[in-house]
Amino acid sequence: MPRQSTRHKYKSRRERNAEVSKKAKTILLFALILFVLLLLRNWRDHYAYLKTFFM
């Protein structure tokens, strides 16, 4: 039987999916934090928009 190369680290589908989901959660968390910070930075503009169109 042929042997696998010892130079490569083969990962199962579960291991690859776990790694991708961890990276995706981290990216989404930072995007959410950035979104909240941008909202807080320009809160007067957003409040004026909401007040104009929804009240």
KEGUMI-770677 format. One record per residue: residue number from 0; residue in one letter; x, y, z of N, C-alpha, C in turn. Coordinates in nm, 2 decimals. Atoms other than C-alpha are relative to their C-alpha. Example, Ala and Ser with C-alpha at 12.3 -4.5 7.8 and 13.67 -1.06 7.14 Angstrom:
// KEGUMI-770677
   seq   type       nx       ny       nz      cax      cay      caz       cx       cy       cz
     0      A     0.09    -0.12     0.00     1.23    -0.45     0.78     0.09     0.12     0.00
     1      S    -0.09    -0.11     0.00     1.37    -0.11     0.71    -0.08     0.11     0.08
// end
This chain:
// KEGUMI-770677
   seq   type       nx       ny       nz      cax      cay      caz       cx       cy       cz
     0      M     0.08    -0.12     0.00     0.00     0.00     0.00     0.09     0.12     0.00
     1      P    -0.07    -0.13     0.00     0.12     0.35    -0.08    -0.02     0.07     0.14
     2      R     0.01    -0.08    -0.12     0.20     0.57     0.22    -0.02     0.14    -0.03
     3      Q     0.02    -0.15     0.01     0.10     0.93     0.28     0.13     0.07     0.02
     4      S    -0.12    -0.08    -0.02     0.37     1.19     0.26     0.00     0.05     0.14
     5      T    -0.01    -0.05    -0.13     0.49     1.30     0.60     0.02     0.15     0.00
     6      R    -0.02    -0.15     0.01     0.55     1.66     0.47    -0.13     0.07     0.01
     7      H     0.13    -0.06     0.01     0.18     1.73     0.43    -0.08    -0.04     0.12
     8      K     0.09     0.02    -0.11    -0.07     1.77     0.71    -0.14    -0.01    -0.06
     9      Y     0.13     0.01     0.06    -0.39     1.63     0.58    -0.11     0.02     0.11
    10      K     0.10    -0.03    -0.10    -0.70     1.76     0.75    -0.14    -0.06    -0.05
    11      S     0.14     0.06     0.04    -1.05     1.60     0.76    -0.09     0.12    -0.03
    12      R     0.10    -0.10     0.03    -1.35     1.79     0.64    -0.05     0.07     0.13
    13      R     0.04    -0.06    -0.12    -1.46     1.85     1.00     0.10     0.10     0.05
    14      E    -0.11    -0.09    -0.05    -1.12     2.01     1.09     0.00     0.12    -0.09
    15      R     0.00    -0.12     0.09    -1.13     2.23     0.78    -0.12     0.09     0.02
    16      N     0.12    -0.08    -0.03    -1.49     2.34     0.85     0.01     0.07     0.13
    17      A    -0.02    -0.06    -0.13    -1.40     2.41     1.21     0.09     0.12    -0.01
    18      E    -0.10    -0.11     0.02    -1.11     2.63     1.10    -0.06     0.12    -0.07
    19      V     0.07    -0.10     0.07    -1.32     2.82     0.85    -0.10     0.07     0.08
    20      S     0.10    -0.07    -0.08    -1.60     2.88     1.09     0.06     0.09     0.10
    21      K    -0.06    -0.08    -0.10    -1.37     3.01     1.35     0.05     0.13    -0.06
    22      K    -0.04    -0.12     0.07    -1.22     3.26     1.10    -0.11     0.09    -0.04
    23      A     0.12    -0.08     0.04    -1.56     3.36     0.98    -0.06     0.07     0.12
    24      K     0.06    -0.07    -0.12    -1.69     3.43     1.33     0.09     0.12     0.04
    25      T    -0.09    -0.11    -0.04    -1.38     3.64     1.40    -0.02     0.12    -0.09
    26      I     0.02    -0.11     0.10    -1.43     3.85     1.08    -0.13     0.06     0.02
    27      L     0.13    -0.05    -0.02    -1.80     3.89     1.15     0.00     0.08     0.13
    28      L     0.00    -0.07    -0.13    -1.73     4.00     1.51     0.07     0.14    -0.02
    29      F    -0.07    -0.13     0.02    -1.48     4.27     1.40    -0.08     0.09    -0.10
    30      A     0.09    -0.08     0.09    -1.72     4.38     1.12    -0.11     0.07     0.08
    31      L     0.11    -0.05    -0.08    -2.00     4.42     1.37     0.05     0.11     0.09
    32      I    -0.06    -0.11    -0.09    -1.77     4.62     1.61     0.02     0.12    -0.08
    33      L    -0.02    -0.11     0.09    -1.67     4.84     1.32    -0.13     0.08    -0.04
    34      F     0.13    -0.06     0.04    -2.03     4.90     1.22    -0.06     0.08     0.12
    35      V     0.05    -0.07    -0.12    -2.13     4.99     1.58     0.08     0.13     0.02
    36      L    -0.08    -0.12    -0.02    -1.84     5.23     1.60    -0.03     0.11    -0.10
    37      L     0.04    -0.10     0.10    -1.93     5.40     1.28    -0.14     0.06     0.03
    38      L     0.13    -0.05    -0.04    -2.29     5.43     1.40     0.02     0.11     0.11
    39      L    -0.02    -0.09    -0.11    -2.17     5.59     1.72     0.07     0.13    -0.04
    40      R    -0.07    -0.11     0.05    -1.94     5.82     1.53    -0.09     0.11    -0.06
    41      N     0.09    -0.08     0.08    -2.21     5.96     1.31    -0.15    -0.01     0.05
    42      W     0.13     0.03    -0.05    -2.51     5.92     1.54    -0.10     0.12    -0.03
    43      R     0.09    -0.11     0.03    -2.65     6.27     1.47    -0.06    -0.01    -0.14
    44      D     0.05     0.02     0.14    -2.67     6.21     1.10    -0.11    -0.11    -0.01
    45      H     0.09     0.11     0.00    -2.84     5.88     1.15    -0.13     0.03     0.07
    46      Y     0.12    -0.04    -0.07    -3.08     6.02     1.40    -0.09     0.10    -0.08
    47      A     0.07    -0.09     0.08    -3.17     6.30     1.17    -0.07    -0.07    -0.12
    48      Y     0.06     0.07     0.11    -3.24     6.06     0.89    -0.12    -0.08     0.05
    49      L     0.11     0.07    -0.05    -3.46     5.84     1.10    -0.12     0.09     0.04
    50      K     0.11    -0.10    -0.04    -3.65     6.14     1.24    -0.07     0.06    -0.12
    51      T     0.06    -0.06     0.12    -3.71     6.28     0.89    -0.10    -0.10    -0.06
    52      F     0.08     0.10     0.08    -3.84     5.96     0.73    -0.10    -0.09     0.08
    53      F     0.08     0.10    -0.07    -4.00     5.76     1.01    -0.08     0.07     0.11
    54      M     0.08    -0.06    -0.11    -4.15     6.02     1.25    -0.09     0.11    -0.05
// end
